Amino acid sequence: MDIDPAKLDAFMGGFVRDLGAVMHAATIVVGDKLGLYKALADGPMTAEQLAAKTETDARYVREWLSAQAASGYVDYDPAGDRFSLTDEQAFALTVEGGPAFIPGAFEIAVAQFKAIPKMVGAFRTGLGFGWHEHDSALFNGTERFFRPGYAANLVSQWIPAFDGLHERLAAGAKVADVGCGHGASTLIMAQAYPRSSFIGYDYHEPSVRHATEAAASAGLADRMRFEVANAKTYPGRGFDLVAMFDCLHDMGDPVGAATHVRETLATDGRWMIVEPFANDRLEDNLNPVGRIFYSASSFICTPASRAQEVGLALGAQAGEARVRDVVTRGGFSRFRRATQTPFNLIYEARP
């Protein structure tokens, strides 16, 4: 090998950053579960004060706080030996459901690590690993990670990007949220449009149960319900809106799902497809966002598709051209990119 020392040093520098980030991820999950971030948001504290406030061990808490400070997740004042959160850190680490809330993302990472033994086998055999086979951290983390983006954009930006859809929902429409998971997106829409009715479908029974409980807790059970059903067989007809949030690429037969959506829509209905942001060419996705989605897709999205009946395996970086192909093959004549964010592409399909 002809090693360039400068290039090796640069690569090893990246390795140090990456290893620190990977090892730090577990500390974020622990801090979130123990309420350490939320307690620290009340004001500067020593390790002993934070431990007393959270009923935890001071020695562990000091080591945890030191890791947070080294990672830039808390601030440290050596003069008073106190730790604190800036407003920005507190906003991202403690405001559940806020547009910048991040702890849920690290729950997803934890679930990926737990899947390593199964994924080693999947890589060798080409077989799938279903969504339902993952640790429950994946289901909780996915809801907590994606909900902030939906809360920030769904009602204020995405729905208005569909001509006349806001008015239709405000007047009273029939909506299906397919692949709804824990129902975060369904609840957000139901809260914004009290005259409309909502049905959430998901093949994962524990998620449907969680969503049903969430709807009851929110006082919305009279206007929405959740049922166990997959994207190719969910019941109902005449929907004004069918929505799929970050799930079409996970499906084994997305063309079959598109065909079924077409059959269940009203004549002038809309299909909202929210997918991870991706360009059509691999070389255009070699960036920090693409890194996140390709990594997640390797362990979650692609094996989930492979576990199903066809296993097209679009992956989380499918891009607009491949989604357009799926939608048009499913019988839709109109397809467009309605809007986008740094993390999502929002498509509109019409019969």
N, C-alpha and C positions, 0 to 999 in steps of 0.2 A: 504494500500500500504506500502511496505517495501522500503523506499527511501534510496538510498546510496548517501550521501551528495556530495561525490567527483564526482560521475557520473552525478549528477544533475548540479553541477557547470560546468562540462565540456560541458554538453548539452547546458546550458544557455550561456556559452561563445560562442558556435557556433551560437546560436540564435542572439546574439548581432552582430556578424560578418555578418550574413545573412541579418538582418534587415538593417544594414548600407549599404550593397551592393544593396539591393532592392530600398531603398530610394535614393541612389546615382545615380541609373540608369537614373532617370528622369532628373537630373542635367546635365548628359552627353549629352542627346538628345538636351536640351536647348542650351548648350554651343556649340554644333556642328551646330545647326541651326542659331545661332547668329554670328558664326565665331569667337567666343572668343578664342578657342584653336589656330586657325590659326593666329590670331593677336598676341597672346602671344608668339608664336614661333619666332617672330621677335627679342625678347630680354626681359630681366627683366623689369617689370613695376609695378607701384602701381595700386591699384584698380581704382583710379581716371584716371590714364593714359590709362588703358585698356578701361575704359568706354568711354573716349573721342575718342579713336581710333575706337571704334566699334559703336559709337553713341547709347550708352545704359546708364542706370542709375547707377551711381557710388555706391549707397547703395546696390542695388541688386547685382551688380558685386562683391562687397567686400564679401558679404555673400556666393555667388557662389564660389569665389576663396578660401574662407576658407573651404568650403566643399571639394573642389578639393584637397587642401593641406592635410586635415585630411584623405582623401582616398588614398593619394600617387599619385594623378594624376597630380599635379603640386608641385613645390618646393617653400618654403617660406623662405625669409631672414629677420629675425626680425630687424636686424641692420638698414636696409634701408626701411623696411616695403614694400618689393617688392616681387613679385611672378614671377616665371619663369618655363619654360619647359626644361627638359634635352633633349638631342638629341633623346633618346629612347622614351620618352614620346611624343615628337613631331612627331616622325615617326609613332607611333601607333595611334595618335589622329588626325593628320592633312594630312597625305599623302594618299589622296583618291585613292583607287585601289592598294595601296602598300600591300605587303604580310602580314603585321601585322595590317592593318587598322581595328579598332574595333567599331567605333560609330554605324555602321549599325546593329550590334548585339543588341544594346540597343533599336533601333527602333522596332525590333522584339518583345522585351520584352514589350514595350509600347502597341503594338498591342494585345499581350496576355492579358494584363490587361483590355483592352477595350472589350475583348471577354468574360469576366467573367459572365455577366448576361446570355448570350446564352449558355455558357458551363455548368452552373448550371442546366439548363433545359436538356441539352444533357446527362449529367451524370444520370439524373433521368429517362429519356425515352429511352436512348440508340440510339437515332437518331443522324444523322450526322450534321456537321456544315461545309459547303463548303469553300474551299479556297477563292472563289469569295465573300463570305459573310463577310470576315474580313475587318478591317480598312485598308486603303491604306498604312499605315505605315508598314504593313507586307510585301507588295510587294516591296516597296522601301528598307526596311531594309534587306530583303532577298538578293536582288541584291548586295547591298553594303557590306553585310557580306560575301557572298560566292565568289564574284568576286575576292578578293585578293588571295584566295587559288587557284582559277582557273588560274589567271594570273601567279602565282608563279610556278605552277606544270603542267598544262595541256599540254603545248607545249614542255616544257623542260624535263618532267619526264613521264607523263602518256602515251602520244602517242608513244614515243620511247619504252615503255614497251610492245607494241604490235608489234610482228615481222613483219617488212616490211611496217607498216602503215605510218610511216613518209615519206618514199620514195613514197608511193602511193599517199599521199596527196600532196606532193611536185610536182609530175608529173601531177596531175589533177584528182580529184575524185569527186564523188557525195555524199554529206553528208546531213543527216537529224538530226536535234537536236530536240528531242521530249520532250515536257514539258519545253520549253526553257525560260519561264518567260519573263523577260525584255531583254533577248538575250545576256547577258554578255558572256556566254560561246561560243555562235555562233560567235560573233564578234571577240573574241580572236582567234578562229581557222581561221576565214576568213582573218584576218590581217596577220597571220603567213603563210598561204598557198594561195597565190594569184591565182594559177592556178586551184584551186578547186572551186566548186559551193556549196552553202549552203542554206538549207531551214530550218527555225525554225517553229515548230508547238507548239501551246498551246491552251487550250480550253478557256482561260481567255482573252476576247477581249481587255480590256484595256492594258494588258501586251503586247499583239501583237502590238497594236498601238504604245506603248512606244518603243518596239524593232525596229519597222519600222522607227520611227523617229531617233533612235540612229544610225541605219545603214546609213541613209541619211546624218546625221551629220558627220559620219566617212568617207564619200565618198565611201561606199561599196555597195550602192544600186544596182549597175550593176551586182554584183556577189552573191547577197544573197537576200532572201525575207522571210517574215514571214506570216503565215496563221493561221487562227483560225481552229483548229482541235484537236480531242482528240487522245489518244494513241492507240485506237482500230480501228480508222477509217481514220487516216491521209492518204492522197493520195500519189501516187508515187510508183515506183518500181525500182529495180536495184540499190539500194543505196550501195555504197562501205563501208560506215560507217553510222550506226545509233547510236546516243549517247543519253543517258539519265542521266542528272546530278541531283542527290539528289531529285529524284521525283518518282522512281518506287514504293517505299514503301507507297507513298501517294495515289496510284491508287486503285480504288475499285476492279478492276479485273486485277491484274498484270499478271496473266496467259494468259488472253485474249490479253493483250498488248504484251506479249512475242510472242504469236502466230502470231500477226499481224506484228511484227518486222521481224519474220522469213519469212513471205510471201513477205515482201517488200525489203529484202536484196538481193544483187547480190549473185550468187552461191558461190563465195568466199569472201563474205562480212563479216564485223565484227560488233558486237554489243558491245559498250562500256557502262558499267553500273557503275556509280559513286554513292556510297551510304555512309551514315554516318558510321564512324568506330564503329564496334560492335563485341563483341565476341558472341558465340552462346548461352552461359549460362548466365542467369540473374546475378548470383553471381559474374561473371567475368566482369560485366559492372557497378558494384557499385563503381564508381570512379568519379572524376570531369568531365570527358568528357561524361560519361554515364548520369551523373546528368543533364547536359545541354540538351542532346538529349531526355532523357525520359520526361523531363519537357516540352520541345517544342512539343514532340509527343503527350502528353496528350491534348494539346490545339490546335494543328495545324494538325499534320499528321494523327493521328487516326481518329479524327472527319471528316477530308477531305475524307478519304477512306469510312467511314460510310455513307457519303452523296451521294455516288455513287451507281451504280446499283447492285454490289455484296457486296462490303464492306469487303474484306478480312482483311483489317486493319493490315498490316504487322508491322507498326510502325517504328519509326526512329532507333530502335535498333534491326532490323530484324536478323542480323548476316548472315554469309556466308551460313550456311546449308539451311536456309529458302529461301534465294535468289537463291541458286542452284536448289532447288526444283521447284521454280516458273519457272526458265529458262528452265529446262529440260522438265517440263510438257508443256511448250510452244513449244516444238519440236526441241530444240537445242541439239546436241550430244556432243559438247565440251564446257566446262566451266572451267575457272580458275581464281584465284586471280592474276592479273597481277602485281600490286604494291599497296602501301598503304602510307598513311600519318597518323599523330596522329588523324586527324579528318575525314579521308575518306578511304574507301576501293574501289579499282578500279578493276572491273571484266571484263574479256573478254569472250564473247560467240560467237561461230561459228556454222554454220549449221552442 
